[in-house]
Amino acid sequence: MLYFPRWKSVLIWLVVLAGFIFALPNFFSAQQLSSLPAGFPKGQIITGLDLTGGTRVVLASPKVTAENLDKTAAVMTDRLAELGYDNARITVQNKNQIRAEVPEVYDAQLVKDLLSLTGEINFRQAKEITTPDPLAEGLVPQDSEIIYSFDEPPVGYIVKKAPILTGADIADAEVGVNSDQDSVITISLTEAATKKLADFTGNNAGAVLAVIIDNQIVSAPRIREAITSGDLQITGDFDLETLSNLGVVMRSGPLAAPVEVLEERSIASALGQNYTSYGLITALSALIVVALFMVLSYGLLGVISVIALGVNVMLVVAVVSFFGVAVGLATIAGLVLTIGMAVDSNILLFEKIREDRRNGYSVVQAIESGFARARACVIDANLTTLIAALVLLMFGSGPLHEFAIIVTIGVVTTLFTTYTFSRLLISLWVRQSKPTTIPARLLKLVPTNTKISFMKLSGITGAISAVACVAALGLYFTMGLNYGIDFDGGSSVELQSRDGAVDLEDINQRLSELNIANARVVQGKNENLAELQIGTQDSGDDAEQTVVVKLRDEFEQDYEFRRVEVVGSTVSEHLSRIGNAALGLSLIGVFAYLWIRFRWQFAVGAVLATVHDIIIMIGVFALFRLEYNLWSLAALLTVLGYSLNDTVVVYDRVRDNLRRYPQMRVSMLVDAAINQTLSRTILTSLVTVLALIPLYIFGGADIGSFAIMMALGIIIATYSSVYIAGPLLWLLGIRPSDVIEPVETKTAG
C-alpha cells in the first residue's frame, strides 16, 4: 500500500507540478505574462461581477430555436464589443435565455437598451393620421397598418406594410452632431439600395418616408426631392447616447429573435472591491484556521494534511484558471466547502490509522490498513456530495452554477490529494524516518474509547425529532417561507447617500409618491446606506423593469445605486421549480447510489435522516422568517451532501461491524459504530464550522447568511447522524445476513 513504483511517483509529482504551473500566472501582471515564452500558460482567474462590479442581465425569447438563440447571443457580443466592452461575457442558458455580464459597467439601463433592442429597421412610405379614428372611417387600406412614433406624446401614422429599404440595405451608421448642434445618425446605404431610394424619392416628392425600428417610428421626414447620395441623416428628440446605441444596433444587424429582460443585477465597483478583499481574507482565514486545527490535532500527520490541502487549493485554482471559470463570492463559498471536505477525508483517514495502531498494528500496518479501510468510506462520502453538486450544476445558474462547479472540481482534487499525494508524502516519511509510533497530538477533544449508549436514548431522540418535524411542517404550511426575490420576484436596491446619513422617512415619502406597490425601506449596515425592497408587481416582467427606471429617475441625484437586483416573475417561477427539482433529484440520486453500494435499509435510512435535516432547516426558515433565496437553496443542498457524508461514515462502520460480529445484537453493533466514529464526527463538524466563521465575518450579506445556514445545518446533520441514522437501521430490520462479501479480519481493523 505504501510502496509507490517510480513511474507512479513521477506521475503524481507531474500532476502537482502542472497544477503549480497553471496556477502561477495568477501571480503575474498582464504585462509580465506577455513577456513570457509563447508556450507558457497565461490563463488567469476571471473575477466575477460581485468582485469587480458591473451589470448582469438575463434576457429571454419565448419562441426561439437553439440556432437563433446562438445567433442572437453572437449579435449581442458584437454590440458590446463595438462599444469597447471586450470583456463582456454572453452565454446561453436554459432553453431560451441569454445571460449577459458586463464587468465595470454600472449603467444597467444602457446594457438593457443595447441588448433588448431587436434592431429590425426598415423604411416605409407613411401618412400622418389626422382623424380621431382612421380604422372606423376606413382610411387604413389592406396594404397598410397604423404605427406610432417614438415621440412623447406619440404620433400615429398610416404606414405601407411593404418596406422600401430594410436593415440589409445599410452599409454603415455613424453618430454625430449637425450644424445646428443636433444629434444625428448618418446612415450609408449599399449601392443597390442607393439606386432604389433615388428611384422612390424621385417619384414620390411630398410623401413621408418613415424610418421604423422595432415597429416604432423614430423619424418621419417629408420627401422634398430625389435622394441620390446614398447617405441619410436621422434626427429626432434623442440624446446622444440613444443615437449611439441605434448606430451600434444598425451596424451589428438585428437580433435573430426578439427578447425581453427577465432579470437585472448590478453592483458598484467600490462594493465589488470590498468583496474582493473580503473574499481573499475569507479563503486565507479558512485555510489558516483549518491548518492550525489539523496540526494541533494530528501533529506531523496534520502537517502533511496541510501540505496536501495547499496542493488541493492550488489544483482548484489551476483548473479554474485553465478553463476560465468566473470567480465570485459563490466560488469562494465552494472553495471553503472543498477545504471542509478535504479535511473531513484526512480526519477520517487519520482516525482509522490511530484506531488500528491502538489495536496492536505496527505503524506501517496501521497506515496501510487505515488507507485501505478508509478508501470506500471517503469515496462514498465525497460522491454523495458530488451528486448534490452535479444536480445543482444541471439546474442552477449564476452564482449557484459557479458554486457547483467549484464543489465538483473540489471533489476530484480532494480524492486525488487524499489517496495519492498524501499517501505519497506519508510513504516518504515512513521510508525516511522509520517511525515506531504515530505522531502525538497536542489537542484532544474527544476521548479515545467512548461507550455511550446511544440506542437507549433512541426512543427519546426519535420522539423529539418526530415532534420537531411535525412542528416544522406545521410552520411551513401555516406561515410559509419568507421567499426572497429569487423565488418570489421583485427588486432589491441598495442606496448610499451622496451627502451624510440616509433619510428613511424622506425615501418612504418619495416611494409612496411613485405609486409602487409592495415597497418598503430598511436601514443598511451603516447610516449612509438604505435598502429598498420592492415586492413583485402584478403586471408581469416589464413592470419589474419599470420599477427600477422610476427609482433611478427619482433617487439617482441624491443616492448612489450600490447594488440593484431585479427578478421578474418568469425567472422566479423557473428558479422555484428547479429548486424543488434539485432537492428531489439529489435525494433520488443518493438513494440509488447508496442502494447499489450498501443495501436498501442503508439507502432508506440515509435518505430519511437527510429528509429529517431538511425539514428541520425549513422549519427554522419559517419560524425565524429568514429569507429563502438561492443561497438558502445552496445551503440546503450542501447540508444534504454533508448530512449524507456523516451518515455514510456511520453506516460504513455498521457494515464492518455486521461482518465482523454477526452474532452480536444489531442495537449493540450500531452503538459501537457510532462510538467508533464519534471522534471523526465531532472533529469534522467542528473544523467545518471553524472554516465557516471567516465566511460569515467577511463574506457579505448573502454569503454571511449562507455561512449561518451551513453552520446550523452541520449541527443538525451531526445530531441526525448520531441519534437518527443509526436507530433507523435497527428499525428497518438490518441483519448480518444482509451484508455479503465478508472481509478479512486483518483489514477490518
Secondary structure, DSSP 4 states (H G I P E B T S, - for coil): -----HHHHHHHHHHHHHHHHHHGGGGS-HHHHHTS-TTS----PEE-HHHH-EEEEEEE-SS--HHHHHHHHHHHHHHHHHTT-TT-EEEEETTTEEEEEEET---HHHHHHHHH----EEEEEEEE--SS-TTTTT-S-TTEEEEEBSSSS--EEEEESS-SEEGGGEEEEEEEE-TTS-EEEEEEE-HHHHHHHHHHHHH-TT-EEEEEETTEEEE-PBP-S---SSEEEEESS--HHHHHHHHHHHHH---SS--EEEEEEEE-HHHHHHHHHHHHHHHHHHHHHHHHHHHHHHHHHHHHHHHHHHHHHHHHHHHHHHHT-EE-HHHHHHHHHHHHHHHHHHHHHHHHHHHHHHTT--HHHHHHHHHHHHHHHHHHHHHHHHHHHHHHHHH--THHHHHHHHHHHHHHHHHHIIIIIHHHHHHHHHHHH--SSPPP-S---S-SS----TGGGHHHHHHHHHHHHHHHHHHHHHH--EE-HHHH-EEEEEEEESSSS--HHHHHHHHHHHT-TTEEEEE-SSTTEEEEEEEPPTT-HHHHHHHHHHHHHHHTTTEEEEEEEEE-HHHHHHHHHHHHHHHHHHHHHHHHHHHHHS-HHHHHHHHHHHHHHHHHHHHHHHHHT-EESHHHHHHHHHHHHHHHHHHHHHHHHHHHHHHH-TTS-HHHHHHHHHHHTHHHHHHHHHHHHHHHHHHHHHSHHHHHHHHHHHHHHHHHHHHHHHHTHHHHHHHTT--GGG--S---HHHH-
